[in-house]
Amino acid sequence: MDAWVWWLIAAVGLGIPLVITTMPEFGMFAVGAVAGAAAAGLGGGIVAQVITFVVVSVALLVFVRPLAYRNRQSAGQRSGIDALKGRQAVVLERVDGGSDGRIKLAGEVWSARSLEAGRVFDPGQQVDVVEIDGATAVVM
C-alpha cells in the first residue's frame, strides 16, 4: 500500500475520537495527517511526510486553538449552573428566606430560598434566579 493511504487511514483514525470526544485537537492532528498524505502523494520521503505532519499539526495547535477558545468564550455561551443564573422560574411551594421552598427552573424542580430574608414568594409566582448555592437556587 502507498504511504499516502496510510496517512489517510491515520487521519480517519484521528477523526473518530474527534467525533466521540469533541476535542478539537484530534481534528488538528487529522488535518496534519492529511498534509502528510499530500506530501507522500507529491513524492516526498518519509522524513518529509513526518515533518509536514508535525509542522501542520503544531501550527494548528499554536495558532488556531487559542483563536477557537477565545471565540467560544466571547460568544457568551454559559454552561452548567452559570447558564441558570438570571433565568426565570415558577414557584411550586412557598419560598421564603428561612425554609426552602420549591421552584421549577429549566424544566426541573429545584429547592429555593429567597435572597432577602423577609421576602416571601407564593406558588404560581415568577421569580428570577440570582445564584445557585449547592443544590439550592437563590431567588428574588
N, C-alpha and C positions, 0 to 999 in steps of 0.2 A: 504494500500500500504506500502511496506517496505521502510525504511528510505533511503536505497541506491538509490532507484528510484527517491526519491525527490531530492537527491543530483545531480543525473544525469540531472534531469529536470532543476535544478538551473544552472548546467554547460552549458547546451544548451541555457538557457536564458541569460547567460553572454556572450556566443559566438555570439549571434545575434548583440549586439551593437559593438562587436569587428569587425565584418564584415562591418557594416554600417559606423562606425566612424574611423576605422583603428587605434584605440587606443590600444596599446598592453597591457595596464593594465587590460583591460577586459579579455584578454586571460589568464593572470596570475591568476586572480580570478577564471576563469573557470577551470584551472588546479587544483587550491586549492579545488574547489567543487568536482572534480573527486577524489582527495585524500580523501576528506570527505566521498565520496561514497565507496571508498576502505575500509576505517575504519569501516563504517557501515556494509559492506559485511563481514568483518572479525569478526563481533560481538561486536564491540566497542559501548559503550553507547553514548548518545547524547553529553555528555561533551567531550569525546574522539574525536568524529566526528568534533565538532566545533573547538577544539584545533588543530586538524590536518589541518582543513581548514585554520585557521588563520596562523599557523606556515608556511605551504607551501606557502600561498599567500604572506605573508610578506617576506619570504626568496626570493621568485622570484622578488618581488619589490625591495628589497635591493640589491641583487646580480646581477640579470640578466638584469634589466632595465638599469643600468648605462653602462654595457658592450654593450648592444644593441645600446644605444645612442652614445657611443664613436665609435663604429664600423660604424654607419651610418655617423657620422661626418668625420671620417678618410677616408671614401670611396671616398671623393671628389665630392659628389653629391651636385650640386648647384641648387638652385631653384629661381623662381621669376626673378627680374632684375639682380641678380648675375649670373644667367645662360646665360644672354645675353652679358655680358662683355666679350670681346675677340673674339666674333664671327664676321664673315664677312657678309657684306650686299652689296646690289646693289643700286647705286644711281638712283632714279627715276626723281627727279627735282634737279637742281643745288644747291649744298651745299657750303656755304662759312662761314666765321666767323661772318658776320654781320646779314644776314637774314636766317631764317630757310628754309631748303630745305626738300626733302622727300627721304627716303630710304626704301627698302624692307628688313626687318630683320625678320628672322624666319617665313616667310610667311605672315607677317603683314606689313602694311605701317606705318612708324614712321616719325615724324618730326625729323630733324637732323641739327646739326651745326658743323662746323669744330673746331677742338681743337686749331689749330693755326689760328690766325686772318687773315693772308694773303693767306691762302691755299684755293684753290677752287677745287671742285670735280664736274665733268660734268656727265650727265646721262649716264648710262651704266658702269661706273667705279666701281670697287670693293673697298670697304673701310673696315677698322677694327673699331669695336665699342670699345671705350676706357672706357666710363662710360655712365650711364643713369642719366640724370638730370631732374627729374619730368617726363614729357612725351616726353622729347627730348633726342635723342641719340647723344652723342658727339663722333665724328668720326675722324679718321686720315688715 
